[in-house]
Amino acid sequence: MHEHLDKKKFRGLLILTSVILIIVLLLTYSGPWILKTLGVTKAFLLIGAYGVGTSGITLFFVSIRRHVPARWRRTGGCVVLAMLWFAWAALGSLVTGAFGITGGTTLLILTCAIVFLSLRIFPSQAGFLIVRNLPHTIQVAADLHALPLVFLKPERFPRFLARQHANVALFIYLTPLGDKSENEEKAIWHLHQALEVYEQCKEASSRDLARWADVMCRLSRVYIDRIRGNPAENKTTALRYLQCVEEYTRPIRSKEWAKALALMGTIYVAQKAEDDSEMSANIEQAIGLYHQALTIMNRISHPADWAVINTQLARAYHERLEGEKQHNLEQAIVHAQRSLEVFTRQKNPYLWMLATEQLIFATYKLATLRDELEAHIEWIIDANKHILKTLSPASLPREYRLLATRLGSLYVDKGDTYNAIRWFEAAHRAIQHLRGEAPRQETKRRISQENVNLYAQLVACCLHENDTTSAFEYTAAGKGRAFVDTLDSTRFDLLVAVADDPTLAQDWQQARALRQQIDNIQMQLGGQSGAIADGEQNQRMLFDTLPRLKQQEKTLWEDLSYKYPALTATQQAPMLTTADAQALARELGATLVEYYYHAEGWCAFVVSPEQVQYVTLPAITEDLMDKMIDRLFKMDDPFCRTNPKLMDEYLHDWHAAVIAPLREHLPAGGRVMLAPHWVLNFFPIGAACDPQSGRYVCEDYLLAFAPSLSALWVMHQQAAKTQPSERGRNSLRVFSAAYAPDIPGLVPATRQTVQAFAPDLIEQYDRVTPDAIIAAVRQQPAPDVLHIAAHGWFDREMPEQSGLELQGGWLTVQRIIIEMPLQHTRLVTLASCLLGRASLEQSGEAVGITQAFLTAGRGRR
């Protein structure tokens, strides 16, 4: 039995169903005797008792299998289900009493027929149930269709079981429950089981050929959306399946042939292109395939398929690069309207939603192009509202978030901030349901940027309504959310998992070998290995090879994260409220400053134990940012580093922009915790200089920094849960590592620094490898303090490959997060260049060495 099928589960379900049917049969056929012997009142009480009993058993079974929402597992669900059983059993008894055994048997047969027919037509209604937020119904249907796969022999019922495999695959693929990537893999397995049967009999009859083609099309559909594996290879596999279908069905030009053409067009539209010319060629090819499919799919013979292809054509024309833009948008509107001639909100809510979205997109862009948006904005708003009435934040969170955000933006354009806040908050609720999804890295970045725009507009609207409390809380919710959720998650120990999983061990070994190749090339280029790269040609070859290997490593780790979701699994941390922030300031004895960039400019929220103050920062302009970035990069020049006065003018302007507006809210000489945002992470706020006093900010306040106040709050909560160390200050275990062959004085200077902190309690390593440091922190008991002095490097293109240069290789961000458990290490200090930098992400999802060590110390204890 394959792992995707739980034999015990289905056997239990079958036994339970049999018991319930026997009870119902007894009630049905004993109806006349019950009515005659006990009377109507007692008969109904007895039937009700049977109903409550059977409903209790059923509800217990489905509750442990999570087939019903949690609220149904409580008393309300028991009462509703008991009433349904009571009504059914009572009807059976009364019909039997009035019409005899024949009447009762007829009712039973009719009930079974209704259930059977509902399962037969279920695939066409699956999308409807998803939109209506009934995912558990889809899961139950998948289980029922899988029952024959457990108890029937494939050699005796091959075609029947193949159909069941195909239906189970459809339901598993569509259900929003569970891990999406795992559901896709299960669907692929079931479809391959069906394909094995139809491959052998596809030439026996036209019906078998049609079913084979249908399974191939479903398989290609799953591969198009597949999360795991290489995206390009997945689309190539899907295209290969469809080309095979097209080749076999071309002579008869059947419905399956047209469906394959349409899916091929979908692949070309979604294909990742290197440049605009390739993208344009893909879209043109897709439009041609769609029009070919429409020669078979017409509105009369295949109305639903015809409408779906028109929806896809609307999308293709909307994204088309060739031809006049206005003409393409007009064509998109025409095809979307054709789809809506077939699909209605009542009968086809999901397909109607997709067609209406395309109509809205095209209408909005065409109206903007013609400068007629004001005339169409009311219709666009109403159309978005109609779609949102069909959805809920829990059923289709991505679609709901996009539509609600767009609706909020439209109200912002109208100047209606009240309604804009309402719809932005609805989008915020949808974001809470996106945490369980695991899209690919480029999709994550796109979603993250869209969320940035959402929260930026929401905060600006709250400030327009003078609602500082909500503005602060949405700032905390939107700033660095993924990082905060990661901090609040239970740690996954890769090395332990590798020992238990041979497949993971093999994949991890491949990643380690690739990392070693990268380290060897970097050491050769730096002249720090025995095999120094000689000759200009050899060096050029290494320079060309290094980016390719780094990209391979990045792709490999991304694939690993989807093959083994626990590597990057996160759970959603609670939102930081104003009261929580004030309590945090009180417990830390500090004033907290949250910098933020919203839709109308830079600002800061100053949090004290008593209140939250909103402060605008109008002096942070693009011109100042450009100057600071230019000066920051020039600091890599040794001449600029040895002439700090060259920075004085910029540091005066910097002080006026980021500190001067806050001075009246900051305690003189007191503790201040700063949480920069976006580009502010790259500039030295502590080095901002007051032009009047000539003092730096770090001289006026006791400064500390955090990625965000939400991250600080999570870390503070975790520290409060940590059991205090049994070792006192005089028994601290300190692990110190230093490595920099080109700086002779580094090792003794490091030793003196650490000995001043904890004399005679040091494990000193002067020439240490990355593996040695990882092994040291994994020892029990773990070191209380980890100090590393070494060269560092920040990779702007691939920040996860930044790190510390040690003997024999690099301790990268990737390895720190995945391999170093720092839950019991109380302090990490670094003496290294460039490692204060992080990636430039407006969302605050910064990636750098600081964030890596914070993440490595996460975990609930």
Stockholm file with secondary structure:
# STOCKHOLM 1.0

chainA/1-861         MHEHLDKKKFRGLLILTSVILIIVLLLTYSGPWILKTLGVTKAFLLIGAYGVGTSGITLFFVSIRRHVPARWRRTGGCVVLAMLWFAWAALGSLVTGAFGITGGTTLLILTCAIVFLSLRIFPSQAGFLIVRNLPHTIQVAADLHALPLVFLKPERFPRFLARQHANVALFIYLTPLGDKSENEEKAIWHLHQALEVYEQCKEASSRDLARWADVMCRLSRVYIDRIRGNPAENKTTALRYLQCVEEYTRPIRSKEWAKALALMGTIYVAQKAEDDSEMSANIEQAIGLYHQALTIMNRISHPADWAVINTQLARAYHERLEGEKQHNLEQAIVHAQRSLEVFTRQKNPYLWMLATEQLIFATYKLATLRDELEAHIEWIIDANKHILKTLSPASLPREYRLLATRLGSLYVDKGDTYNAIRWFEAAHRAIQHLRGEAPRQETKRRISQENVNLYAQLVACCLHENDTTSAFEYTAAGKGRAFVDTLDSTRFDLLVAVADDPTLAQDWQQARALRQQIDNIQMQLGGQSGAIADGEQNQRMLFDTLPRLKQQEKTLWEDLSYKYPALTATQQAPMLTTADAQALARELGATLVEYYYHAEGWCAFVVSPEQVQYVTLPAITEDLMDKMIDRLFKMDDPFCRTNPKLMDEYLHDWHAAVIAPLREHLPAGGRVMLAPHWVLNFFPIGAACDPQSGRYVCEDYLLAFAPSLSALWVMHQQAAKTQPSERGRNSLRVFSAAYAPDIPGLVPATRQTVQAFAPDLIEQYDRVTPDAIIAAVRQQPAPDVLHIAAHGWFDREMPEQSGLELQGGWLTVQRIIIEMPLQHTRLVTLASCLLGRASLEQSGEAVGITQAFLTAGRGRR
#=GR chainA/1-861 SS CCTTSCHHHHHHHHHHHHHHHHHHHHHHHTHHHHHHHHHHHHHHHHHHHHHHHHHHHHHHHHHHTTCSCGGGGSHHHHHHHHHHHHHHHHHHHHHHHHHHHHHHHHHHHHHHHHHHHHHHSHHHHHHHHHHTTCHHHHHHHHHHHHHHHHHSCTTTSHHHHHHHHHHHHHHHHHCCSSCHHHHHHHHHHHHHHHHHHHHHHTTTCHHHHHHHHHHHHHHHHHHHHCCSSCHHHHHHHHHHHHHHHHHHHTTTTCHHHHHHHHHHHHHHHHCCCSSHHHHHHHHHHHHHHHHHHHTTCCTTTCHHHHHHHHHHHHHHHHHCCSSCHHHHHHHHHHHHHHHHTTCCTTTCHHHHHHHHHHHHHHHHHHHHHTTCHHHHHHHHHHHHHHHHHHCCTTTSHHHHHHHHHHHHHHHHHHTCHHHHHHHHHHHHHHHTTSTTCCCCHHHHHHHHHHHHHHHHHHHHHHHHTTCHHHHHHHHHHHTTHHHHHHHTSCCCCHHHHHHHCHHHHHHHHHHHHHHHHHHHHHHHHTTCSSSCCCSHHHHHHHHHHHHHHHHHHHHHHHHHHHHSGGGTCCCCCCCCCHHHHHHHHHHHTSEEEEEEEETTEEEEEEECSSCEEEEECTTCCHHHHHHHHHHHHHTTSHHHHTCGGGGHHHHHHHHHHHTGGGGGGSCTTSEEEEECCGGGGGSCGGGCBCTTTCCBHHHHSEEEECSCHHHHHHHHHHHHHSCCCSSCGGGCCEEEEEECTTCTTHHHHHHHHHHHHSTTCEEEESSCCHHHHHHHHTSSSCCSEEEEEEEEECCSSCGGGCEEEETTEEEEHHHHHHHCCCTTCCEEEEECSSTTCCCCCTTSCCCSHHHHHHHHTCCCC
#=GC SS_cons         CCTTSCHHHHHHHHHHHHHHHHHHHHHHHTHHHHHHHHHHHHHHHHHHHHHHHHHHHHHHHHHHTTCSCGGGGSHHHHHHHHHHHHHHHHHHHHHHHHHHHHHHHHHHHHHHHHHHHHHHSHHHHHHHHHHTTCHHHHHHHHHHHHHHHHHSCTTTSHHHHHHHHHHHHHHHHHCCSSCHHHHHHHHHHHHHHHHHHHHHHTTTCHHHHHHHHHHHHHHHHHHHHCCSSCHHHHHHHHHHHHHHHHHHHTTTTCHHHHHHHHHHHHHHHHCCCSSHHHHHHHHHHHHHHHHHHHTTCCTTTCHHHHHHHHHHHHHHHHHCCSSCHHHHHHHHHHHHHHHHTTCCTTTCHHHHHHHHHHHHHHHHHHHHHTTCHHHHHHHHHHHHHHHHHHCCTTTSHHHHHHHHHHHHHHHHHHTCHHHHHHHHHHHHHHHTTSTTCCCCHHHHHHHHHHHHHHHHHHHHHHHHTTCHHHHHHHHHHHTTHHHHHHHTSCCCCHHHHHHHCHHHHHHHHHHHHHHHHHHHHHHHHTTCSSSCCCSHHHHHHHHHHHHHHHHHHHHHHHHHHHHSGGGTCCCCCCCCCHHHHHHHHHHHTSEEEEEEEETTEEEEEEECSSCEEEEECTTCCHHHHHHHHHHHHHTTSHHHHTCGGGGHHHHHHHHHHHTGGGGGGSCTTSEEEEECCGGGGGSCGGGCBCTTTCCBHHHHSEEEECSCHHHHHHHHHHHHHSCCCSSCGGGCCEEEEEECTTCTTHHHHHHHHHHHHSTTCEEEESSCCHHHHHHHHTSSSCCSEEEEEEEEECCSSCGGGCEEEETTEEEEHHHHHHHCCCTTCCEEEEECSSTTCCCCCTTSCCCSHHHHHHHHTCCCC
//
